[in-house]
């Protein structure tokens, strides 16, 4: 049963409030009350964030947009494991614990529900290590063919693909040039020939249609795979 103490004005206060007043709450969890437990644990998470940002600043490491959300997600999952331990009738070493009161179990279950709901509602746009198709060299070059821009550049530079690649892609031109020259040469067996791969042609066509990009007739009329 929760103990109460008298204040000077005659009002009763909880045992936890007494501990707060006397600065003895450090390291303790007010598991007898969800309304106290929730902000208490979230404060610990905030302290973790402060420590994390301080450490990153000290090491001159930039914090990316995904770092804090991922940290929160990890904290939520760790917190759920801690709650399960609170509700368990055994210590991690297997020894029996003193049973919680029904009131304490109820308050902890409320906190567990809160954490579970946070986990369910926290959707992370985790970075995709797989290169996006629109970032590939073949796709960018293929888009130039699709819009007719490549034909203009060929006429401008008299078919010099090195000059074309350098003008469009600057320092990274070397990874694009083969897709230009091989696709124009139409070497059927070369993997740099964009027109040899009907799957790639369809991906470019679909992208143009989806994004309202006008294609020249000679490209849009290519019969790609379904």
C-alpha positions in Angstrom: 0.0 0.0 0.0 1.3 3.5 -0.9 2.4 5.5 2.2 1.4 9.1 2.7 3.0 11.9 4.7 1.7 15.2 6.0 2.7 18.5 4.5 2.8 21.7 6.5 -0.5 22.8 5.1 -2.2 19.6 6.1 -2.4 18.0 2.6 -1.3 14.4 2.1 1.5 13.6 -0.4 2.7 10.3 -1.7 5.9 8.5 -0.7 7.3 9.1 -4.2 6.7 12.9 -3.8 8.6 12.8 -0.6 11.5 11.1 -2.4 11.4 13.8 -5.1 11.5 16.6 -2.6 14.4 15.0 -0.8 16.2 14.3 -4.1 16.2 10.5 -3.6 14.5 9.6 -6.8 17.6 9.1 -8.9 17.7 5.5 -10.3 14.2 4.7 -9.0 11.1 4.0 -11.1 7.7 5.1 -9.8 6.1 1.9 -10.9 3.1 2.5 -8.7 1.8 5.2 -11.0 1.7 5.3 -14.8 1.3 9.1 -14.7 4.6 9.3 -12.9 6.4 6.4 -14.6 5.9 7.7 -18.1 7.5 11.1 -17.7 10.2 9.6 -15.5 11.3 7.1 -18.2 11.0 9.6 -21.0 13.3 11.9 -19.1 15.9 9.1 -19.1 15.4 8.9 -22.9 15.9 12.7 -23.2 19.1 12.3 -21.2 20.3 9.6 -23.7 19.6 12.0 -26.6 21.7 14.8 -24.9 24.6 12.4 -24.3 24.4 11.1 -27.9 24.4 14.6 -29.5 27.2 15.7 -27.1 29.3 12.7 -28.1 28.7 13.3 -31.8 29.6 16.9 -31.5 32.8 16.1 -29.6 33.8 13.7 -32.3 32.8 16.1 -35.0 30.4 13.6 -36.5 27.3 14.9 -38.3 23.9 13.7 -37.1 21.9 12.4 -40.0 18.0 12.8 -40.2 17.6 9.1 -39.4 19.9 8.9 -36.4 17.4 10.3 -33.8 14.4 8.3 -35.0 16.5 5.1 -35.0 17.7 5.9 -31.5 14.1 6.3 -30.3 13.1 3.1 -32.0 15.9 1.2 -30.4 15.1 2.8 -27.0 11.4 1.8 -27.3 12.3 -1.9 -28.0 14.8 -1.9 -25.2 12.2 -0.4 -22.9 9.7 -3.1 -23.8 12.3 -5.7 -22.7 12.7 -3.9 -19.4 9.0 -3.8 -18.8 8.8 -7.5 -19.4 11.4 -8.0 -16.7 9.5 -5.8 -14.3 6.4 -8.0 -14.8 8.3 -11.2 -14.6 8.2 -13.2 -11.4 11.9 -14.0 -11.7 15.1 -12.0 -11.8 17.4 -12.4 -14.9 19.4 -15.0 -12.9 16.3 -17.1 -12.3 15.8 -16.2 -8.7 12.2 -15.6 -7.6 11.1 -12.0 -7.1 8.8 -10.5 -4.6 5.4 -10.4 -6.3 4.1 -7.1 -7.5 0.8 -5.8 -6.2 -2.1 -5.9 -8.5 -2.1 -2.1 -8.5 1.6 -2.0 -9.5 1.0 -4.6 -12.3 -1.9 -2.5 -13.6 0.2 0.7 -13.7 3.1 -1.1 -15.4 0.7 -2.6 -18.0 -0.5 0.9 -18.8 3.1 1.9 -19.5 3.6 -1.2 -21.5 0.6 -0.3 -23.6 2.0 3.2 -24.2 5.4 1.8 -25.3 3.8 -0.8 -27.6 1.6 1.9 -29.2 4.7 4.1 -29.7 6.5 1.2 -31.4 3.5 0.5 -33.7 3.2 4.2 -34.7 6.9 4.8 -35.2 7.6 4.2 -38.9 11.2 4.6 -39.9 12.3 5.5 -43.4 15.5 3.6 -43.0 18.1 4.3 -45.6 18.1 1.9 -48.5 21.5 0.6 -49.2 20.4 -0.6 -52.6 21.0 2.1 -55.2 17.8 3.6 -56.5 17.2 3.0 -60.2 17.1 6.7 -61.0 20.6 7.1 -59.6 22.2 4.6 -61.9 24.3 5.6 -64.8 22.4 3.6 -67.4 19.1 5.2 -66.3 20.3 8.7 -66.5 21.8 8.1 -70.0 18.6 6.3 -71.0 16.5 9.2 -70.0 18.6 11.4 -72.4 17.8 9.1 -75.2 14.1 9.0 -74.2 13.7 12.8 -74.3 15.7 13.4 -77.4 18.4 15.3 -75.5 21.0 12.8 -76.5 20.3 13.3 -80.2 20.8 17.0 -79.7 24.1 16.5 -77.9 25.4 14.1 -80.6 24.8 16.7 -83.2 26.4 19.4 -81.1 29.6 17.5 -80.4 29.7 15.6 -83.7 29.3 12.3 -82.0 32.2 12.8 -79.6 30.8 11.0 -76.5 33.7 12.0 -74.3 32.8 15.6 -74.8 29.1 14.9 -74.3 29.7 13.0 -71.1 32.0 15.7 -69.7 29.6 18.5 -70.5 26.6 16.8 -68.8 28.3 14.9 -65.9 31.5 16.8 -65.3 33.9 14.9 -63.0 31.9 11.7 -63.1 31.7 11.5 -66.9 33.7 8.3 -67.2 30.9 6.1 -65.8 28.4 7.4 -68.3 30.3 7.5 -71.5 30.1 3.7 -72.3 26.3 3.7 -72.1 26.2 6.5 -74.6 28.6 5.1 -77.2 27.5 1.5 -76.9 23.8 2.3 -77.1 24.3 4.3 -80.3 26.5 1.6 -81.7 23.7 -0.9 -81.0 26.0 -3.7 -80.3 23.5 -6.4 -79.4 25.6 -8.4 -77.1 27.1 -5.5 -75.0 25.6 -5.0 -71.5 26.2 -1.2 -71.9 23.8 -1.1 -74.8 20.6 0.2 -73.1 18.5 -0.7 -76.2 19.5 -4.3 -75.9 17.7 -4.6 -72.5 14.0 -4.3 -72.9 13.5 -4.4 -69.1 15.5 -1.2 -68.8 13.6 0.4 -71.7 10.3 -0.3 -70.0 11.5 1.1 -66.7 12.5 4.3 -68.5 9.2 4.5 -70.4 7.2 3.9 -67.2 9.2 6.6 -65.4 8.5 9.1 -68.1 4.8 8.3 -68.2 4.5 8.5 -64.4 6.3 11.8 -64.3 4.8 13.4 -67.4 8.1 13.5 -69.2 7.6 13.7 -73.0 9.4 11.0 -75.0 10.4 11.2 -78.6 8.5 8.9 -80.9 11.4 6.7 -81.7 11.8 5.8 -78.0 8.2 5.6 -76.9 7.4 3.3 -79.8 10.0 0.7 -78.7 8.0 -2.4 -77.8 9.2 -3.3 -74.3 8.4 -6.4 -72.2 5.1 -6.4 -70.2 
